[in-house]
């Protein structure tokens, strides 16, 4: 993408309201507010969202999940049948149609999944079945913290159906492990904590909670790389694990939330013996073993292997897409802009590389042409951009060199290729990473190096 063709409304001005993370996302041109609890994504913000969704969908397909589409507008009868019409304590958006029938904007889709398969799944041979969607949910919650708690929010939600609890347990574990892999791949630090089933019901649930400098919960979590133990202050175990260590940490300028949290010792991990840290936390995902909570109410049964009938067992699994985007930024942003990690999987940064021509003759426009034996800076920059493809951002146009570098940092671009005086003198270009490392390559070799870098090699 050429910068002159990209709509990316970056700004230096802070609006002064909301959290620092929300303000940074605004300044980087990823989001725009539409009123309390309502957010839109720009072209650049949508690129990040689609990359996150792409990784989630690949993970869900890996456990055999099939994509479906369920209506957000639903009639009262199905929710009354499950007993949840009044259970959301005023958080459900409700309305009446012209026939005075009650409807809601669905805050979740358990009832809808039961209806989707009722009469279409009849035998134990049809199960287990895992379906998912990536769509909007609606809750009239107290909006705060940008995309973290909004009235309309994106979620990847999956549902599994089974003939017995053993099958449910197996799929629950598989999806739980897949969610952990997804979060690791996009570069999010997190813990898995035992949680209350709440209005969802069921027998078991766990939350994926990311340690941050400012969040809605207090979190104790293990700092060992291969341990995901955690507990929030919603549970008695949080107080039981308390030691004489202070429960607060000093936030240093420019440091990540995870780094800040790990500076405070908070006891020993009961699972692996590692060190616990304490910080605030944000829930980014939740998994449930619902059992027959919804299928009993709807009378959803299937024929079993003995010729009788059995009530279908059910699981529910969700990752908040907007929450993941904003929480990633909160954990990794620096003083000069966004920062998206590069892992073995890759990165969800809007563009993986910025190509910046600098100096005399660096203006890239539609009139440039190559000189076979000595291509100019503009030609080389455009050729690198074209070789990388859609994931490269070429800084053409009339922005100053300083503006080009500043915006690339603001957007969190993991790598920058600089074509300038060094190329004129040596034929080499500079490859600078967001971590401050610089290497030099020929124009052809830098494209290969970018492919390895994008794969986390």
C-alpha positions in Angstrom: 0.0 0.0 0.0 1.3 3.4 -0.9 0.9 6.0 1.9 -0.6 8.4 -0.6 -3.5 6.0 -1.3 -4.1 5.0 2.3 -6.7 6.6 4.5 -5.0 6.6 7.9 -6.1 9.6 10.0 -3.2 9.8 12.5 -2.9 12.9 14.7 -0.6 14.3 17.3 -3.4 15.7 19.3 -4.6 14.0 22.4 -8.3 14.2 23.2 -7.6 14.0 27.0 -10.5 11.6 27.8 -10.5 7.9 28.3 -7.4 5.8 29.1 -4.0 6.4 27.6 -4.4 3.2 25.5 -7.6 4.4 24.0 -6.1 7.8 23.3 -3.1 6.2 21.6 -5.4 4.1 19.4 -7.2 7.3 18.4 -4.0 9.1 17.6 -2.7 6.2 15.6 -5.8 6.4 13.5 -7.1 2.9 14.3 -10.4 3.8 16.1 -13.1 6.5 16.2 -15.7 7.0 18.9 -19.4 7.1 18.0 -20.7 8.0 21.4 -20.4 6.2 24.8 -19.5 2.5 24.3 -19.6 2.6 20.4 -16.5 2.4 18.3 -15.6 2.2 14.7 -12.4 1.0 13.1 -10.6 2.7 10.3 -8.9 1.0 7.4 -5.8 0.4 9.6 -7.7 -0.7 12.6 -9.7 -3.2 10.5 -6.4 -4.6 9.2 -5.3 -5.4 12.8 -8.8 -6.8 13.6 -8.8 -9.1 10.6 -5.4 -10.5 11.4 -6.5 -11.3 14.9 -9.7 -12.9 13.6 -7.6 -14.8 11.0 -5.5 -16.4 13.7 -8.6 -17.2 15.9 -10.4 -18.8 13.0 -7.4 -20.9 12.0 -7.2 -22.2 15.6 -10.9 -23.0 15.8 -10.8 -24.8 12.5 -7.9 -26.8 13.9 -10.3 -28.3 16.5 -12.9 -29.1 13.9 -15.1 -26.0 14.4 -17.4 -25.0 11.5 -18.4 -21.4 10.9 -22.1 -20.4 11.1 -24.0 -17.2 11.2 -26.6 -16.5 14.0 -29.0 -13.6 14.2 -28.2 -10.8 16.6 -31.9 -9.8 16.8 -33.8 -12.5 18.7 -37.4 -13.0 20.0 -38.1 -13.1 23.7 -39.6 -16.6 23.7 -36.3 -18.4 23.3 -34.6 -16.4 26.1 -37.6 -16.9 28.3 -37.4 -20.6 27.7 -33.9 -20.7 29.0 -34.7 -18.4 31.9 -32.3 -15.7 30.9 -34.6 -13.0 29.6 -34.4 -11.2 33.0 -31.0 -12.6 34.1 -28.8 -9.9 32.6 -29.9 -7.4 35.2 -30.7 -4.5 32.9 -27.7 -5.1 30.5 -29.8 -6.6 27.7 -30.9 -4.2 24.9 -34.6 -4.9 24.4 -37.2 -3.5 22.0 -40.6 -4.2 20.5 -41.5 -4.6 16.9 -44.6 -3.1 15.1 -46.6 -6.2 16.3 -45.6 -5.4 19.9 -43.5 -8.5 20.1 -40.5 -8.4 22.5 -37.0 -8.8 21.0 -33.5 -8.3 22.2 -30.0 -7.7 20.7 -28.2 -10.9 21.8 -25.5 -10.5 24.4 -24.5 -14.2 23.7 -25.8 -17.0 21.5 -26.3 -20.2 23.5 -30.0 -20.2 23.0 -29.6 -19.6 19.3 -27.2 -22.5 18.9 -29.7 -24.8 20.5 -32.4 -23.7 18.1 -30.0 -24.0 15.2 -29.4 -27.7 15.7 -32.8 -28.6 17.2 -34.4 -31.2 14.9 -31.3 -31.1 12.6 -29.1 -33.1 14.9 -30.9 -36.3 15.8 -28.4 -39.1 16.5 -25.3 -39.7 18.5 -23.6 -40.2 15.1 -24.1 -36.4 14.4 -22.1 -35.5 17.5 -19.7 -34.1 18.7 -20.3 -30.9 16.7 -18.4 -27.6 17.2 -19.6 -24.4 15.5 -18.4 -20.8 15.7 -19.0 -17.3 14.5 -17.2 -14.0 14.6 -19.8 -11.2 15.1 -21.1 -8.4 17.2 -22.6 -8.8 20.7 -24.6 -6.2 22.5 -24.7 -5.3 26.3 -25.9 -2.1 27.9 -22.9 -2.2 30.2 -21.2 0.8 31.8 -19.0 1.7 28.9 -15.3 2.4 29.8 -11.8 1.7 28.6 -12.5 1.9 24.9 -12.8 -1.4 23.1 -12.4 -3.3 26.4 -15.9 -2.6 27.7 -18.3 -1.4 25.0 -22.0 -1.6 24.3 -21.4 -3.2 20.9 -18.3 -5.5 20.8 -16.8 -8.1 18.5 -16.4 -11.6 19.7 -15.3 -15.0 18.3 -17.7 -17.4 20.0 -17.7 -21.1 19.6 -20.2 -23.8 20.9 -19.8 -27.5 21.2 -22.5 -30.2 21.5 -21.9 -33.7 22.8 -23.7 -37.0 23.8 -21.8 -37.2 27.1 -19.7 -35.3 29.6 -16.5 -37.2 28.6 -16.8 -35.9 25.1 -17.5 -32.4 26.4 -14.5 -32.5 28.7 -12.2 -33.5 25.8 -13.4 -30.7 23.5 -13.3 -28.2 26.4 -9.6 -29.0 27.0 -8.8 -28.9 23.2 -10.4 -25.4 22.8 -8.8 -24.2 26.0 -5.4 -25.2 24.7 -6.2 -23.7 21.3 -7.1 -20.4 22.9 -3.8 -20.4 24.8 -1.9 -21.0 21.5 -3.8 -18.2 19.8 -2.9 -15.7 22.6 0.7 -16.8 22.6 0.9 -16.4 18.8 -0.3 -12.9 18.8 2.1 -12.0 21.6 -0.3 -11.5 24.6 0.8 -12.3 28.1 -2.0 -14.0 30.1 -3.0 -16.3 32.9 -5.8 -18.8 33.0 -8.0 -18.4 36.1 -10.8 -20.4 37.6 -14.0 -18.3 37.2 -17.6 -18.1 38.3 -20.1 -19.3 35.7 -22.4 -16.4 36.5 -25.4 -15.7 34.3 -24.1 -18.3 31.7 -24.5 -21.2 34.1 -22.9 -24.6 33.9 -20.5 -26.5 36.1 -17.1 -25.1 35.1 -15.6 -22.0 33.6 -12.1 -20.4 33.2 -11.1 -16.9 32.2 -8.0 -15.9 30.2 -6.8 -12.7 32.0 -4.1 -10.5 30.7 -1.9 -8.6 33.3 -1.9 -4.9 32.6 -1.1 -1.7 34.5 -4.7 -0.7 34.6 -7.6 -3.1 34.5 -10.9 -4.2 36.1 -9.5 -7.0 38.3 -6.6 -7.7 40.5 -4.6 -10.6 39.3 -1.9 -12.9 40.8 -0.2 -14.9 38.2 2.9 -17.1 37.7 5.8 -15.5 35.9 7.3 -18.8 34.7 7.3 -19.0 30.9 5.6 -22.4 30.8 3.0 -21.9 33.5 -0.4 -20.1 33.1 -1.6 -20.2 36.7 -3.5 -17.2 37.9 -6.2 -16.1 40.3 -8.2 -12.9 40.5 -9.5 -11.0 43.5 -13.0 -12.4 42.8 -11.9 -15.7 44.5 -10.9 -16.6 48.0 -7.6 -18.1 46.7 -6.4 -14.5 45.9 -6.3 -13.5 49.5 -5.0 -16.9 50.6 -1.9 -16.5 48.3 -1.1 -13.1 49.7 2.3 -12.7 51.3 4.0 -9.8 53.1 5.0 -8.4 49.7 3.4 -5.2 48.6 0.3 -5.5 46.4 1.1 -2.4 44.3 3.7 -1.7 41.7 5.3 1.4 40.3 4.5 2.1 36.7 7.6 3.3 34.9 7.3 5.6 31.9 7.4 3.6 28.7 7.5 0.2 30.3 5.0 -2.5 29.5 2.3 -3.5 31.9 3.6 -7.0 32.2 7.1 -5.8 33.0 5.8 -3.6 35.7 3.7 -6.4 37.2 6.7 -8.8 37.4 8.7 -6.4 39.5 6.5 -7.2 42.5 7.0 -10.5 44.2 3.7 -12.0 45.4 4.4 -15.5 46.7 5.0 -18.9 45.2 3.0 -20.6 42.4 1.0 -23.5 43.8 1.2 -25.3 40.5 4.9 -25.1 39.4 6.7 -23.5 42.4 7.6 -20.4 40.3 7.2 -16.8 41.4 3.9 -15.1 41.5 3.4 -11.4 40.5 0.5 -9.1 41.1 -1.0 -6.6 38.8 -4.3 -5.4 37.4 -5.9 -7.7 34.8 -8.3 -7.7 31.8 -10.4 -10.7 30.8 -9.9 -11.4 27.1 -11.5 -14.8 26.9 -13.8 -17.2 28.7 -14.6 -21.0 28.3 -17.5 -22.8 29.9 -18.7 -26.4 30.4 -22.4 -25.7 30.3 -23.6 -29.3 30.6 -27.4 -29.5 29.9 -28.1 -25.9 31.2 -29.7 -24.9 27.9 -30.5 -28.2 26.2 -32.7 -29.3 29.2 -34.8 -26.1 28.9 -35.3 -26.6 25.2 -35.7 -30.4 25.4 -32.8 -31.0 23.0 -32.1 -34.7 22.9 -30.5 -37.2 20.4 -30.9 -40.9 19.9 -28.1 -42.8 21.7 -26.4 -46.1 20.8 -28.8 -48.2 22.8 -32.0 -47.0 21.1 -32.9 -44.5 23.8 -32.5 -40.8 24.1 -29.9 -38.6 25.8 -29.9 -34.9 26.5 -27.2 -33.0 24.6 -24.2 -31.7 26.6 -22.9 -28.3 25.6 -19.8 -26.1 25.9 -19.3 -22.4 25.2 -16.1 -20.6 24.3 -15.4 -16.9 23.6 -12.5 -14.5 22.8 -13.1 -10.8 22.7 -11.6 -9.4 19.5 -11.7 -5.7 20.4 -10.4 -6.5 23.9 -7.5 -8.4 22.4 -6.6 -5.5 20.1 -6.7 -2.9 22.9 -5.0 -5.2 25.5 -2.1 -6.0 23.1 -1.6 -2.3 22.8 -1.7 -1.8 26.5 0.8 -4.5 27.2 3.3 -3.5 24.5 3.0 0.2 23.5 6.0 2.5 24.1 6.2 6.3 24.5 6.5 6.8 20.7 3.5 4.7 19.6 1.9 1.2 19.2 4.0 -1.9 19.3 2.8 -5.3 18.1 5.0 -8.3 19.0 6.5 -10.5 16.3 6.3 -14.2 17.3 7.0 -17.5 15.6 3.6 -17.2 14.0 4.0 -13.6 12.8 2.4 -10.3 13.9 -1.0 -8.6 13.9 0.6 -5.2 13.1 -1.3 -3.3 10.4 1.7 -3.5 8.2 4.8 -5.7 8.8 7.2 -3.3 7.1 7.4 0.4 6.3 9.6 1.3 3.3 11.0 4.8 3.6 13.0 6.5 0.9 15.0 9.4 2.1 17.1 12.2 0.7 17.4 13.7 -2.8 15.4 11.9 -5.4 13.4 9.9 -2.9 9.9 11.2 -4.0 7.9 8.2 -5.2 5.3 9.0 -7.8 3.7 7.5 -10.9 6.4 8.9 -13.2 9.5 7.2 -11.8 11.4 4.7 -14.0 14.3 2.4 -13.3 17.9 2.8 -14.6 19.0 -0.8 -15.2 22.6 -0.4 -14.0 21.9 2.1 -11.2 18.3 2.3 -10.0 17.5 5.5 -8.0 16.2 5.5 -4.4 12.6 5.9 -5.4 12.8 3.0 -7.8 14.4 0.7 -5.3 11.9 1.6 -2.5 9.0 0.9 -4.8 10.5 -2.4 -6.0 11.0 -3.6 -2.4 7.4 -2.5 -1.6 6.0 -4.4 -4.6 8.1 -7.5 -3.7 6.8 -7.6 -0.2 3.2 -7.1 -1.3 0.1 -6.0 0.6 1.7 -6.1 4.0 4.2 -3.3 3.1 3.5 0.4 3.5 5.5 2.6 1.1 6.0 6.2 2.2 5.6 8.2 -0.9 4.1 11.7 -1.1 5.3 14.9 0.4 5.7 14.0 4.1 9.1 14.9 5.6 11.5 12.2 6.6 10.8 12.9 10.2 7.1 12.6 9.7 7.5 9.3 7.9 9.5 7.7 10.7 7.3 9.2 13.4 4.1 7.8 11.8 5.7 4.4 11.2 6.5 4.2 14.9 3.1 5.4 15.9 1.5 2.6 13.9 3.7 0.0 15.5 5.2 -1.2 12.3 7.6 -4.0 13.4 10.3 -3.3 10.7 11.4 -0.4 8.5 13.5 -0.5 5.4 15.4 2.8 4.8 16.6 3.5 1.3 18.8 6.5 1.3 22.4 7.7 1.4 23.8 4.3 2.4 22.2 2.8 -0.8 23.7 5.6 -2.9 27.1 4.9 -1.5 27.2 1.1 -1.0 24.1 -0.4 -2.7 22.8 -1.6 0.6 19.6 -0.7 2.5 19.0 -0.5 6.2 16.6 -2.9 7.9 15.5 -1.4 11.3 13.3 -3.4 13.7 11.0 -1.9 16.3 13.3 -3.4 18.9 16.1 -1.2 17.8 18.2 -3.7 15.8 19.7 -2.5 12.5 21.1 -4.7 9.7 22.2 -4.0 6.1 21.2 -5.9 3.0 21.1 -5.7 -0.7 17.6 -4.8 -2.0 17.0 -8.4 -3.1 18.3 -9.9 0.1 16.2 -7.5 2.3 13.0 -9.0 0.9 14.1 -12.5 1.9 15.1 -11.2 5.3 11.7 -9.6 5.8 10.0 -12.9 5.0 12.1 -14.6 7.8 11.5 -11.7 10.2 7.7 -11.8 9.6 7.7 -15.5 10.6 9.6 -14.7 13.8 12.8 -16.3 12.6 
